[in-house]
Amino acid sequence: MTRPTSRGPGRAPWLPRLAAPLITARGFHLYLSAVLLALFLIRALAFPGTGGDDGEQLVFAQYFDVGYFPRNPPLYAWLTIAAQQVFGVSVPAVAAVKFLALWGTCAVLFAAGRLLYGDDRLAALAALSLPATYLFFWDAVTGLSNSVLVMLPCTLTFYVFLKIYRAPRAAWYLAFGAAAGLGFLSKYGYGVFLVSLLAAAACDRTARARLLRPESLLALATAAAMLAPYALWLFDRRGAAMEDDATVGILQGLGFLAGAAVGASAPLWALVPLFFPEAVRRIGDPPGGARSLRRILGLHLLVALALFAAIGAMSGLKARGYYMSVMVLLPLYVFARVQATAWRADAALLFAATAAAIPAGAAAALAGQALLEPLWCRKCERHLPYDDWSRALRAAGFTQGTIVADWWPYPFDGNFKVRFPQARVVTVKHPQAIAPAAAPGSCLLLWGAPERRATVIAFANGRLGAGIAADAAGASVAAPIRFPGGRRSVTLYYLLARGGAGSCR
């Protein structure tokens, strides 16, 4: 292993000295816990509403089922059900799943780095790099759900792979299968991660020998047992319609993929050449375990990108930044290259300080957004006056029963589940995910744009037998969003059928 160089402790500037605890195991975990706790509290408590991804999890978490809708697997909803036992039906419940997954991802990345490098400092640098990427510090914090969760089984899979690489014991193969099962139950994109990792491992003599051992059947059986119920559920719904995605040509698709990869990993790709320029040049360390594992990591990332490109070419789907969540091992590869160079201790400390400042700055930006965004936002989905609307609906006579909520242009479904936790909420977005009926009451239809009225009524009649006439009298309530100087209000349209009909009651 190449040892770091240093200018000497007596001449180190104040910033590297301040950053020194960040590249210790204790300091890294304390920092990680503090910054993610701050982000959790701001995200969960400072905004009046939540976005579509989090909102739909609150709808799914009304009941336990093998699956909810074919587009995404059910693990996030299952964990939200568990979190609701602590936080109740609330945004903090769904946010707790997200931020615990983010914490676990970074902690496992550190543990994998410790195995990979044999050096806590490099492990901490790699783990600090992940929260400093745009995908993590902003996209994951503000909007994603399944794409956040899948990062944890990805890192767990690689950690267990390292254990198998060093000591192929049956227990680790069992753990590998369990991690794979959790991965596929988190997001289908995990398949890109697993296939690319196995393909890269197959190109290495030692890793290939580990894969061909009889114990691999134990991993396969474990994953199959975990996935069988959901696979059968999914097969029964193989013809179910999913939301349409924009399709693009092959060259456009490659451009979107490049943009997604660069955007999701920013600014890591700019910081590494700045602090560790030697790591982006040709690495010529002697053959050995570190070199072999670094090559496996690099090939894994290349194969994953190739798979995304092939999938995009065949399907025409436009790559999104959140697809890159399964590229979560990128920091480990980067610092495996750094390890093979004469890296400088002072540069490492400056990098740690910079990387740590980015998610801390994101927490400040998120707090500022919670306070000031209503002054300029257009859609304002997280700032809508849900409490005022809910008071008006109670005054109109709705206390319990079934809410049929539209999802466009505003994600009403999960946000009104939080305001009416005893009611059943059914969302137009996911017609196959209908919770069992709650305590009987009224049938309440909600939509946010006048042209959506017919769609919501047709859904309530077709799926729930609500028996509502197309010309039934509705109503509306307007309420101001925060801090717009009293000049801006948003209108909620509703139709209340007292007593209801069919299963909308």
N, C-alpha and C positions, 0 to 999 in steps of 0.2 A: 504494500500500500504506500502511495506517495504521501509523505508528511507535509503539512502546511508550513509555509514560511511566515515569518513575522518580523516586524520592525522593532520588536522589543516592548515589553509591557510598560516600561517607564515612559515611552514616547507615544503611547496609544492615545488618540483624542477621546474626548468625553463621550461621544456617541457610541463608538464601539464598546467602551467600558459599560455603558448603560445597556447595550444589547447583549452583553455576554451571557446573562441568565437565560436568554431566549433559546440558546443552543445547548441547554442542558435538559435532561428528561423532565425534571421537576418544573423548571422555568417554562418550558414549552407547554406542558399540560395546564399550568396555572394561567398562562396567557390565553390559550385556546378556550379554556372554560370561561374566563372573564369576558372575552370579546363575543363569544357566541351567546352567553347569557345576556349581554347588553343588546345584541341584535334580536334575540328572542323577545325580550321585554318590550322593545320598541315596536317590533313587528306585530306582536300579539295584542298589545294594549293601547298603542297610540293612534290607531286608525279606526274609524267608525265601522268600516266594512272590510271584506276580504275579496280576493279575486276569484276567478272561475275555477282554477285547479283546486285550491283549498276548499272552496265552497262545495264542489261536487263530492269531495271526500266526506263532508259533513252529512250530505244526503245519503251516501252509501252506508255510512256508519250508523244509520238508524236501525240496522239489522245485520245479522251475520249471514253470509251466503258464500257458497263456493266461488262465485264470480258475480260481477255486477254489470259490466259491459265489455264486449270483446276487444275493444281498442287497448285496454290496459289491464294487467293482472290485479289481483285483489289485496295484496299484502299491505299496502298503505292504509286501505280502509279497515282492515283487521286491526292494525296497530292503533288507528284512531279510536276504534271501539274501546280498546284497552286504555288509551289515554283519557277517554271520557269518564272512566271510573275515578280518575283523580281530578280532572279539571272541569267535569261536567260537559254539557253540550255547548261548546264555545270555540272561538278562534284559538285561544291558548291550547286547546286539546290537539287540534290539527297542526298547529305550529310546533308543539312539543315533539311530535313525531319527526318533523323536518329537522329541527335543530339537534335532537339527539342523534339522528342519522348523520348529520354533518360532523358532530363531535366524534362519533364513532369512526367515521371515515378517516378523519385526520389522525386519531389515536392509532388505528390499525396501520395507516400509512407510516407512522413513526415506528411502530413495532416491526413492520416489514423492512424499513430502512435500517433499523438496528441489525436485523439478520443479514441484510444484503451487504452493508458496509462494515459492520463491526465497529461503528463509530457513532456515538450519540449525537455528535455535532452535525455530521452530514445527514443523519436521520431527521434531526430537527429542522435543518435547512430545507430538506425535501418536503416535510410535512407543513412547514410554514409557507411554502410556495403555493400549495393548493388554495388556501383561503385568500391568497393574493391574486387569484385569477378572476376575471369578470364573471365567468360561469358560476363561481362559488359566491363571491362577496356581493353580487347584485342579482343575477338571474335566479339563483337558488333561493336567496333570501326573500325576494319580492314576489315570486310567482310560481315556481315549479313544485311538483310533489313527487310523482313516480320517478322522474329523472334525478331527483335528489336521493331518493331512497336507494336506487340501484348502485350508487357509488360505494355503499357500505359492503354489500356482498362481493362486488368486484375486488375491493381491497382485501377482504377476507379470503377470497379465492386465491389471490396471489400470495398472501401470507402463508396459507396452508401449502401451496405449491412449493414455497421455499423450504418449509419443514420436510415435505416429502423428498425434495431434491437432496437434502442433507441426510435424512434418516427415514427411509421408506417403511413406516410402521402402519399397521392396519388402522389404528385409530385416526391417523391423519388422512387416510383415504376416505374413511367414513366422514370426517369433517369436510373434506373436499366435496363430496356428494351433497352434504347438507348445505354448504355455501352455494353450490350450483342451484340447488332447489330454491333457496331464498332469492337468488338472482333472477331466475325465470319468473318467480312469483312477484318480483318487484317491477320489472319492465322487460319487454321482449328484446330490447336492444342489448340485454345481457348476452344474448346469443352471439352477437358480434364480438364481444369481449372474450367469451369462452372459446369460440372457434379460433380466433386469432392467437390467443395464448397457447392453445394446444398445438396449433400449426407451427408456431415459433418453437415450442418445446420439442416438437418432433424433429426439428433440424439440429438438435444438440444431442450428442451421444449419450451423455449421462441422463438428461431429462427423458429422452426416448426410452431408455431402459426402465426408468421409473414408470412411464405410462404403460409399458407392456407387461408389467407385473400382474399376477392374478388378482391382487388387491384392488386393481382398478375396477373390477366387476362389482366390488363392494360399493365404490363411489357411484357407479352407474345405477346400482339397485337402490341406493339411498335416495338419489335424485329422482328416480322414476317413481318411487313410493310417495315422495312428497308432491310430485306434480300430477300423479294419475287422476285424482278427483277433478282438478281444474282442467286438465286436458280433455276429460270426458265431457265436462260442462261446455268447454269451448267447441268441441266437435259438434255437439248438439245445436250450437248456434253459429255454425260455420257460414250460414247465409245471411246473418244479421248485417244490416247496413251500419256503416261507420261514417263519421263525419268526413266530408271530402277535403282533401289537401290539394293545394295548388300543384300542378304538374308543370315540368319544364323540360327543355331539350337536354341532350347529353352534355353539350358544352356549357350550357347555362348551369346544369346540375353540378358540373365540376367546379364552376366558379362559386356557386353557393356553398359547396363543400369546403373549398379553400377559405372562403370568408367565415364560415362557421368555425373552422378549426383555429384560424388566427384570432377571431374575436373572442372565442370562449377561453383561450389560453392567455390572452392579453392581461397584463403586460409582461408575463413571464418571459416570452420570447425576446423582449427588449432588455430586460434586466440581466439575464444570464450573460450575454456577450459584454455587457457593461462591466460587470463585476468579475466574471470568470471567462475572459476572452480565450484562454487556452482550451476551454472545454468545447468550443465550437470548431476547433481545428482537428486535424487527424490525430487520433489517439493510438499510440503504439506501445501499450503496456504488454508485458509478456503473457503468454497463455496461462490460464488458471481459472478457478471458480468464479472470481469477480468478473473476468472478461467474458466468460461464457454466459453468465446471468445477464450482463449488460447487453450482450448480443441478442439474447432471448427477448429482453424488454424492447429493444429497438425494432426487432423484427415483428414483435407483437403489435406495436404501434403502426408500423407500415402495413401489415396485413389488415388491421382494423380499418385503416383509411381506404385500402383497396376494396374491402368488402362494402363499405359505405358507398364508394363510387360505383361498384357493380350493382348494388341494390338500387341506387338512384338511376342508373342507366336503364335497368330493366323495368322499373316502376314509374319513372318520371317524377318521383317525389323530390321536393326541394329540401335540401339539408337545412336543418335548424341548429342553432347554437347548442341547444340542450341535448342533441344527439351525442355531443362530445363528452357527456358525463361518463361514458364507458371508456374514455381515454384517460381515466383518473390516474394511471400509473406513469404518466408523462413526467412528473417531478422526480420519481425514482430513477428514471432513465437519465434525466438531465444531471442529477447529482452522482450517478454512477460514472458519468463522463468526467465530472469535476473531480471525483476521487482519483481518477487515473492521471491527473495533472498535478503540478506543483502549486496547488491552490494556496492563496495567502490568507492567513488568519484574520488580518484586519479587513480584507475584502469580504470575507464570510460574515463578519460582524456587521459591516455596513449593509450587506445584502439582507441579513436577518432584520435589522432595524427598518429597512425600507419595506420589506415584505410584511412585517408586523404592522406598519403604519397604514397599509392599504385597507384591510378590513376594519381597523379602528376608525379610519376616515369614512368608510362606508357606513359605520354605525352613526357617526355624526351627520352624514348626508341623509340617512334614513330618518333620523329625528327631525332634521330640517324639512324633509319632504312631508312628514306627517303634519307639521305645523303650517307650512307655507304653500304646499301644492294646490290647495283649493283656490289660490289667487290666480292660477294660470291654467289649470288642467281643463281638458275638454270633456273627456268621458268621465273622469273622476270616480271610477267604480269603487275605490276604497274610501271615498269621502262622502258617500251618499247619506242622506238624513234618515237612516233606517229607524232610529229611535222615534223620531217625530212621526214617521209613517206608521209605525207599529202602534203608537198611542192613538192615532186616528182610526186605525182598523179596529182596535178594541172598542173605541167609542162608537163605531158603526155596528158593533155587535158580535165580532168574531173573537172567541176566546179559545176554542179548541175544535178539532175536526181535521179536515184535509186541506192543505194548501197546494194548489197547482200553480207552479211558478215558472215563468219564462226565464230564459237565460240570455236573451239579446234584446237591447244593447247592454243590459246590466245583469250581472249574475245574482238574481234575486234568491235563487233556491237555498243555498247554504246560509246566506245572511238572514233570511227570515226563519230558518230552522233555529238559529241562535236566539232570535227574539221570541219564538213560540216553541220552546223545546218539547212541550207536551203534544204538539200537533204533528201529524204526518205531513211531510213535504214530498211532493212528487214533482220532478223536473221534466219539462218538455224536452230537454236535451237528451235525456237517457230514458226513453219510454220502456225499456226492458228492466230497469232497476226500480221497481215499485215496492216500497216497504209494506209490511202487513199493516192493516188498519189500526189506528190508534183509538182512543176513546171517542165515541161518536159525538158529532157536533155539526158544524156547518161546512159548506163547501166554498172555499175562497179561491178565486182565480186572480193572478197578478201578472201584469205585463207592463213594459216600459215604453212602448211606442204604439201609437194608435193603430197602425197597420198590422200589429201582431195579435189584435183581439180575436180575429176569426181563427187563427192558428191555435191559440190557447183554448178556445171554446171547443173546437173540433177535437183536440187532444183529450180534453176532459170528458167529452161525450164518448169518444171511441175507446179510450183505455179504461175509463172508470164508470162509464154509464151514467154520467152526471145529468143527462136529459135537459141541458140548458138550451133554450131557443137562441137562434142566431141574433135575434133582435132584442134579447133580454136586456133590461135596464142595468147599466153599469154606473160607475162613479169614478171620481179621481180625487187625489189629494196632492197638493203641491207643498213643498217644504224647502227652505233654503239650505244650501250647503254651508259649511263653516267659512267664515271670514271673507265672503265676497262683497262686503259692504252692503248687504241686504238687497243687492240688485239681481241676484241669480238664484233661481229655485229650480227644482227638478220635480217632475210630475210622475206619480205612480197611478196607474190605472188598475181598477179592480172591479170584480163582480162577486157579490156575496149572496149565496143561496142558502138561506137559513134552513137548517135541517138537512139540506142536501138531497141527493138521490143516488141510486146505485151504490157504488163503493166510494163515492166522493161525499163523505159526510163525517 
